[in-house]
Amino acid sequence: MGEEKAIEVLLADDHPVVREGLRAMLESADGITVVGQAGSGEEAVALAIALKPDIVLLDLRMGEMDGVSATGHVLRRSPQSKVVIVTTYESDSDILRAVEAGAAGYLLKGSSRVELINAVRTAARGDTVLTPSLATKLFRARGMERQPLSGREREVLRLVSQGMTNAEISRELFVGEATVKTHLLRAFKKLNVSDRTAAVITALERGLLP
Protein backbone atom coordinates (compact mmCIF):
# COMPACT_ATOMS: atom_id res chain seq x y z
CA MET A 1 0.00 0.00 0.00
CA GLY A 2 1.20 3.55 -0.75
CA GLU A 3 1.73 6.16 1.89
CA GLU A 4 -1.27 8.26 2.87
CA LYS A 5 -1.26 11.65 1.14
CA ALA A 6 0.00 14.47 3.33
CA ILE A 7 -2.43 17.20 4.35
CA GLU A 8 -1.47 20.28 2.33
CA VAL A 9 -1.74 23.58 4.19
CA LEU A 10 -1.65 27.19 3.02
CA LEU A 11 -0.74 29.79 5.66
CA ALA A 12 -2.04 33.37 5.46
CA ASP A 13 -0.92 36.01 7.94
CA ASP A 14 0.48 39.50 7.43
CA HIS A 15 3.31 38.85 9.91
CA PRO A 16 6.16 36.72 8.46
CA VAL A 17 7.32 35.68 11.94
CA VAL A 18 3.87 34.27 12.72
CA ARG A 19 3.77 32.38 9.42
CA GLU A 20 7.20 30.87 10.08
CA GLY A 21 6.17 29.85 13.58
CA LEU A 22 3.04 28.13 12.30
CA ARG A 23 5.00 26.45 9.51
CA ALA A 24 7.60 25.10 11.91
CA MET A 25 4.94 23.68 14.24
CA LEU A 26 2.95 22.08 11.44
CA GLU A 27 5.88 20.57 9.58
CA SER A 28 7.13 18.98 12.79
CA ALA A 29 4.14 16.67 12.53
CA ASP A 30 3.91 13.63 10.29
CA GLY A 31 1.54 13.87 7.36
CA ILE A 32 1.29 17.66 7.17
CA THR A 33 3.09 19.88 4.66
CA VAL A 34 2.93 23.64 4.14
CA VAL A 35 2.58 24.28 0.40
CA GLY A 36 2.43 28.07 0.45
CA GLN A 37 2.42 31.27 2.48
CA ALA A 38 0.45 34.46 1.91
CA GLY A 39 0.87 37.88 3.48
CA SER A 40 -2.59 39.26 2.63
CA GLY A 41 -6.15 38.15 2.04
CA GLU A 42 -5.84 38.80 -1.68
CA GLU A 43 -2.67 36.72 -1.91
CA ALA A 44 -4.30 33.95 0.11
CA VAL A 45 -7.19 33.73 -2.35
CA ALA A 46 -4.84 33.69 -5.36
CA LEU A 47 -2.65 30.95 -3.85
CA ALA A 48 -5.67 28.89 -2.77
CA ILE A 49 -6.95 28.94 -6.35
CA ALA A 50 -3.53 27.97 -7.71
CA LEU A 51 -2.50 25.39 -5.12
CA LYS A 52 -5.88 23.89 -4.12
CA PRO A 53 -4.66 23.11 -0.57
CA ASP A 54 -6.59 20.87 1.80
CA ILE A 55 -6.48 23.48 4.57
CA VAL A 56 -6.11 27.27 4.55
CA LEU A 57 -5.11 28.81 7.89
CA LEU A 58 -6.24 32.43 7.71
CA ASP A 59 -5.50 35.36 9.99
CA LEU A 60 -8.66 37.33 10.77
CA ARG A 61 -7.24 40.85 10.30
CA MET A 62 -5.14 41.36 7.17
CA GLY A 63 -5.47 44.83 5.68
CA GLU A 64 -8.02 45.49 2.96
CA MET A 65 -9.36 41.94 2.67
CA ASP A 66 -9.81 40.40 6.10
CA GLY A 67 -9.96 36.71 6.93
CA VAL A 68 -13.76 36.54 6.78
CA SER A 69 -13.89 38.07 3.28
CA ALA A 70 -11.00 35.88 2.14
CA THR A 71 -12.83 32.82 3.48
CA GLY A 72 -15.79 33.44 1.21
CA HIS A 73 -13.58 33.95 -1.85
CA VAL A 74 -11.46 30.87 -1.11
CA LEU A 75 -14.47 28.59 -0.65
CA ARG A 76 -16.08 29.81 -3.86
CA ARG A 77 -12.94 29.38 -5.95
CA SER A 78 -11.41 26.35 -4.21
CA PRO A 79 -14.42 24.56 -2.70
CA GLN A 80 -12.45 21.45 -1.73
CA SER A 81 -10.31 23.54 0.67
CA LYS A 82 -11.24 23.90 4.33
CA VAL A 83 -10.64 27.26 6.01
CA VAL A 84 -9.62 27.62 9.65
CA ILE A 85 -9.34 31.13 11.10
CA VAL A 86 -6.28 31.56 13.34
CA THR A 87 -6.33 34.82 15.26
CA THR A 88 -5.75 36.71 18.48
CA TYR A 89 -9.32 38.04 18.39
CA GLU A 90 -12.09 36.18 20.19
CA SER A 91 -15.14 38.46 20.20
CA ASP A 92 -18.55 36.86 19.73
CA SER A 93 -19.24 38.76 16.51
CA ASP A 94 -15.88 37.83 14.96
CA ILE A 95 -16.45 34.14 15.63
CA LEU A 96 -19.96 34.24 14.24
CA ARG A 97 -18.86 36.12 11.09
CA ALA A 98 -16.17 33.52 10.44
CA VAL A 99 -18.54 30.59 10.89
CA GLU A 100 -21.23 32.26 8.77
CA ALA A 101 -18.66 32.76 5.99
CA GLY A 102 -18.12 29.01 5.91
CA ALA A 103 -14.97 28.61 7.99
CA ALA A 104 -14.45 25.07 9.27
CA GLY A 105 -13.04 26.40 12.50
CA TYR A 106 -11.71 29.19 14.64
CA LEU A 107 -8.45 28.82 16.54
CA LEU A 108 -6.60 31.27 18.79
CA LYS A 109 -2.94 32.05 18.11
CA GLY A 110 -2.19 31.17 21.71
CA SER A 111 -3.12 27.56 20.99
CA SER A 112 -0.45 24.93 21.60
CA ARG A 113 1.42 23.01 18.90
CA VAL A 114 -0.69 19.94 19.64
CA GLU A 115 -3.93 21.94 19.39
CA LEU A 116 -2.83 23.44 16.06
CA ILE A 117 -1.89 20.08 14.57
CA ASN A 118 -5.08 18.46 15.83
CA ALA A 119 -7.11 21.34 14.38
CA VAL A 120 -5.59 20.82 10.93
CA ARG A 121 -6.23 17.08 11.05
CA THR A 122 -9.77 17.57 12.35
CA ALA A 123 -10.63 20.11 9.63
CA ALA A 124 -9.11 17.82 6.98
CA ARG A 125 -11.53 15.09 8.09
CA GLY A 126 -14.39 17.49 7.49
CA ASP A 127 -15.17 18.18 11.15
CA THR A 128 -15.56 21.56 12.82
CA VAL A 129 -12.67 23.05 14.79
CA LEU A 130 -13.35 25.44 17.64
CA THR A 131 -11.06 26.23 20.56
CA PRO A 132 -13.02 24.94 23.60
CA SER A 133 -13.09 28.34 25.30
CA LEU A 134 -14.84 29.78 22.23
CA ALA A 135 -17.75 27.33 22.13
CA THR A 136 -19.76 29.32 24.69
CA LYS A 137 -19.08 32.54 22.81
CA LEU A 138 -20.38 31.07 19.57
CA PHE A 139 -23.52 29.79 21.31
CA ARG A 140 -24.09 33.26 22.80
CA ALA A 141 -23.45 34.95 19.47
CA ARG A 142 -25.98 32.72 17.73
CA GLY A 143 -28.48 33.58 20.45
CA MET A 144 -27.93 37.29 19.86
CA GLU A 145 -28.34 36.76 16.13
CA ARG A 146 -31.83 35.40 16.63
CA GLN A 147 -33.06 38.68 18.11
CA PRO A 148 -34.62 40.57 15.19
CA LEU A 149 -34.11 44.29 14.72
CA SER A 150 -37.27 46.36 14.93
CA GLY A 151 -38.38 48.38 11.93
CA ARG A 152 -37.25 51.61 13.57
CA GLU A 153 -33.86 50.12 14.51
CA ARG A 154 -33.31 49.10 10.89
CA GLU A 155 -34.37 52.56 9.75
CA VAL A 156 -31.91 54.26 12.10
CA LEU A 157 -29.08 51.97 10.94
CA ARG A 158 -29.99 52.66 7.31
CA LEU A 159 -29.57 56.38 7.94
CA VAL A 160 -26.32 55.77 9.83
CA SER A 161 -25.06 53.87 6.77
CA GLN A 162 -25.70 57.03 4.75
CA GLY A 163 -23.35 58.96 7.01
CA MET A 164 -25.99 60.77 9.06
CA THR A 165 -25.28 61.92 12.61
CA ASN A 166 -27.71 61.29 15.48
CA ALA A 167 -28.89 64.90 15.20
CA GLU A 168 -29.58 64.53 11.48
CA ILE A 169 -31.39 61.22 12.02
CA SER A 170 -33.44 62.90 14.75
CA ARG A 171 -34.61 65.56 12.33
CA GLU A 172 -35.23 63.04 9.54
CA LEU A 173 -37.42 60.80 11.72
CA PHE A 174 -38.99 63.58 13.81
CA VAL A 175 -37.82 62.07 17.08
CA GLY A 176 -35.49 63.23 19.82
CA GLU A 177 -31.77 62.51 19.74
CA ALA A 178 -32.15 60.47 22.93
CA THR A 179 -34.63 58.23 21.11
CA VAL A 180 -32.20 57.77 18.22
CA LYS A 181 -29.45 56.84 20.68
CA THR A 182 -31.77 54.34 22.38
CA HIS A 183 -32.56 52.65 19.07
CA LEU A 184 -28.85 52.47 18.24
CA LEU A 185 -27.91 50.99 21.60
CA ARG A 186 -30.63 48.34 21.26
CA ALA A 187 -29.38 47.51 17.76
CA PHE A 188 -25.80 47.27 19.05
CA LYS A 189 -26.90 44.78 21.69
CA LYS A 190 -28.89 42.64 19.25
CA LEU A 191 -26.04 42.62 16.73
CA ASN A 192 -23.44 42.09 19.45
CA VAL A 193 -21.31 45.06 18.37
CA SER A 194 -20.05 48.18 20.14
CA ASP A 195 -19.98 50.95 17.53
CA ARG A 196 -21.90 52.43 14.60
CA THR A 197 -19.59 51.16 11.86
CA ALA A 198 -19.64 47.58 13.12
CA ALA A 199 -23.42 47.73 13.46
CA VAL A 200 -23.88 48.82 9.85
CA ILE A 201 -21.41 46.24 8.51
CA THR A 202 -22.98 43.42 10.51
CA ALA A 203 -26.51 44.42 9.53
CA LEU A 204 -25.54 44.57 5.85
CA GLU A 205 -23.82 41.17 6.03
CA ARG A 206 -26.98 39.64 7.52
CA GLY A 207 -29.22 41.25 4.91
CA LEU A 208 -31.04 43.40 7.49
CA LEU A 209 -30.70 46.68 5.61
CA PRO A 210 -32.26 47.55 2.24
C-alpha positions as CSV (number, residue, x, y, z in Angstrom):
1,M,0.0,0.0,0.0
2,G,1.2,3.6,-0.8
3,E,1.7,6.2,1.9
4,E,-1.3,8.3,2.9
5,K,-1.3,11.7,1.1
6,A,0.0,14.5,3.3
7,I,-2.4,17.2,4.3
8,E,-1.5,20.3,2.3
9,V,-1.7,23.6,4.2
10,L,-1.6,27.2,3.0
11,L,-0.7,29.8,5.7
12,A,-2.0,33.4,5.5
13,D,-0.9,36.0,7.9
14,D,0.5,39.5,7.4
15,H,3.3,38.8,9.9
16,P,6.2,36.7,8.5
17,V,7.3,35.7,11.9
18,V,3.9,34.3,12.7
19,R,3.8,32.4,9.4
20,E,7.2,30.9,10.1
21,G,6.2,29.8,13.6
22,L,3.0,28.1,12.3
23,R,5.0,26.5,9.5
24,A,7.6,25.1,11.9
25,M,4.9,23.7,14.2
26,L,2.9,22.1,11.4
27,E,5.9,20.6,9.6
28,S,7.1,19.0,12.8
29,A,4.1,16.7,12.5
30,D,3.9,13.6,10.3
31,G,1.5,13.9,7.4
32,I,1.3,17.7,7.2
33,T,3.1,19.9,4.7
34,V,2.9,23.6,4.1
35,V,2.6,24.3,0.4
36,G,2.4,28.1,0.4
37,Q,2.4,31.3,2.5
38,A,0.5,34.5,1.9
39,G,0.9,37.9,3.5
40,S,-2.6,39.3,2.6
41,G,-6.2,38.1,2.0
42,E,-5.8,38.8,-1.7
43,E,-2.7,36.7,-1.9
44,A,-4.3,33.9,0.1
45,V,-7.2,33.7,-2.4
46,A,-4.8,33.7,-5.4
47,L,-2.7,30.9,-3.8
48,A,-5.7,28.9,-2.8
49,I,-6.9,28.9,-6.4
50,A,-3.5,28.0,-7.7
51,L,-2.5,25.4,-5.1
52,K,-5.9,23.9,-4.1
53,P,-4.7,23.1,-0.6
54,D,-6.6,20.9,1.8
55,I,-6.5,23.5,4.6
56,V,-6.1,27.3,4.6
57,L,-5.1,28.8,7.9
58,L,-6.2,32.4,7.7
59,D,-5.5,35.4,10.0
60,L,-8.7,37.3,10.8
61,R,-7.2,40.9,10.3
62,M,-5.1,41.4,7.2
63,G,-5.5,44.8,5.7
64,E,-8.0,45.5,3.0
65,M,-9.4,41.9,2.7
66,D,-9.8,40.4,6.1
67,G,-10.0,36.7,6.9
68,V,-13.8,36.5,6.8
69,S,-13.9,38.1,3.3
70,A,-11.0,35.9,2.1
71,T,-12.8,32.8,3.5
72,G,-15.8,33.4,1.2
73,H,-13.6,33.9,-1.8
74,V,-11.5,30.9,-1.1
75,L,-14.5,28.6,-0.7
76,R,-16.1,29.8,-3.9
77,R,-12.9,29.4,-6.0
78,S,-11.4,26.3,-4.2
79,P,-14.4,24.6,-2.7
80,Q,-12.5,21.5,-1.7
81,S,-10.3,23.5,0.7
82,K,-11.2,23.9,4.3
83,V,-10.6,27.3,6.0
84,V,-9.6,27.6,9.6
85,I,-9.3,31.1,11.1
86,V,-6.3,31.6,13.3
87,T,-6.3,34.8,15.3
88,T,-5.7,36.7,18.5
89,Y,-9.3,38.0,18.4
90,E,-12.1,36.2,20.2
91,S,-15.1,38.5,20.2
92,D,-18.6,36.9,19.7
93,S,-19.2,38.8,16.5
94,D,-15.9,37.8,15.0
95,I,-16.5,34.1,15.6
96,L,-20.0,34.2,14.2
97,R,-18.9,36.1,11.1
98,A,-16.2,33.5,10.4
99,V,-18.5,30.6,10.9
100,E,-21.2,32.3,8.8
101,A,-18.7,32.8,6.0
102,G,-18.1,29.0,5.9
103,A,-15.0,28.6,8.0
104,A,-14.5,25.1,9.3
105,G,-13.0,26.4,12.5
106,Y,-11.7,29.2,14.6
107,L,-8.4,28.8,16.5
108,L,-6.6,31.3,18.8
109,K,-2.9,32.1,18.1
110,G,-2.2,31.2,21.7
111,S,-3.1,27.6,21.0
112,S,-0.4,24.9,21.6
113,R,1.4,23.0,18.9
114,V,-0.7,19.9,19.6
115,E,-3.9,21.9,19.4
116,L,-2.8,23.4,16.1
117,I,-1.9,20.1,14.6
118,N,-5.1,18.5,15.8
119,A,-7.1,21.3,14.4
120,V,-5.6,20.8,10.9
121,R,-6.2,17.1,11.1
122,T,-9.8,17.6,12.3
123,A,-10.6,20.1,9.6
124,A,-9.1,17.8,7.0
125,R,-11.5,15.1,8.1
126,G,-14.4,17.5,7.5
127,D,-15.2,18.2,11.1
128,T,-15.6,21.6,12.8
129,V,-12.7,23.0,14.8
130,L,-13.3,25.4,17.6
131,T,-11.1,26.2,20.6
132,P,-13.0,24.9,23.6
133,S,-13.1,28.3,25.3
134,L,-14.8,29.8,22.2
135,A,-17.7,27.3,22.1
136,T,-19.8,29.3,24.7
137,K,-19.1,32.5,22.8
138,L,-20.4,31.1,19.6
139,F,-23.5,29.8,21.3
140,R,-24.1,33.3,22.8
141,A,-23.4,34.9,19.5
142,R,-26.0,32.7,17.7
143,G,-28.5,33.6,20.4
144,M,-27.9,37.3,19.9
145,E,-28.3,36.8,16.1
146,R,-31.8,35.4,16.6
147,Q,-33.1,38.7,18.1
148,P,-34.6,40.6,15.2
149,L,-34.1,44.3,14.7
150,S,-37.3,46.4,14.9
151,G,-38.4,48.4,11.9
152,R,-37.3,51.6,13.6
153,E,-33.9,50.1,14.5
154,R,-33.3,49.1,10.9
155,E,-34.4,52.6,9.7
156,V,-31.9,54.3,12.1
157,L,-29.1,52.0,10.9
158,R,-30.0,52.7,7.3
159,L,-29.6,56.4,7.9
160,V,-26.3,55.8,9.8
161,S,-25.1,53.9,6.8
162,Q,-25.7,57.0,4.8
163,G,-23.4,59.0,7.0
164,M,-26.0,60.8,9.1
165,T,-25.3,61.9,12.6
166,N,-27.7,61.3,15.5
167,A,-28.9,64.9,15.2
168,E,-29.6,64.5,11.5
169,I,-31.4,61.2,12.0
170,S,-33.4,62.9,14.7
171,R,-34.6,65.6,12.3
172,E,-35.2,63.0,9.5
173,L,-37.4,60.8,11.7
174,F,-39.0,63.6,13.8
175,V,-37.8,62.1,17.1
176,G,-35.5,63.2,19.8
177,E,-31.8,62.5,19.7
178,A,-32.2,60.5,22.9
179,T,-34.6,58.2,21.1
180,V,-32.2,57.8,18.2
181,K,-29.5,56.8,20.7
182,T,-31.8,54.3,22.4
183,H,-32.6,52.7,19.1
184,L,-28.8,52.5,18.2
185,L,-27.9,51.0,21.6
186,R,-30.6,48.3,21.3
187,A,-29.4,47.5,17.8
188,F,-25.8,47.3,19.0
189,K,-26.9,44.8,21.7
190,K,-28.9,42.6,19.3
191,L,-26.0,42.6,16.7
192,N,-23.4,42.1,19.5
193,V,-21.3,45.1,18.4
194,S,-20.0,48.2,20.1
195,D,-20.0,50.9,17.5
196,R,-21.9,52.4,14.6
197,T,-19.6,51.2,11.9
198,A,-19.6,47.6,13.1
199,A,-23.4,47.7,13.5
200,V,-23.9,48.8,9.8
201,I,-21.4,46.2,8.5
202,T,-23.0,43.4,10.5
203,A,-26.5,44.4,9.5
204,L,-25.5,44.6,5.9
205,E,-23.8,41.2,6.0
206,R,-27.0,39.6,7.5
207,G,-29.2,41.3,4.9
208,L,-31.0,43.4,7.5
209,L,-30.7,46.7,5.6
210,P,-32.3,47.5,2.2
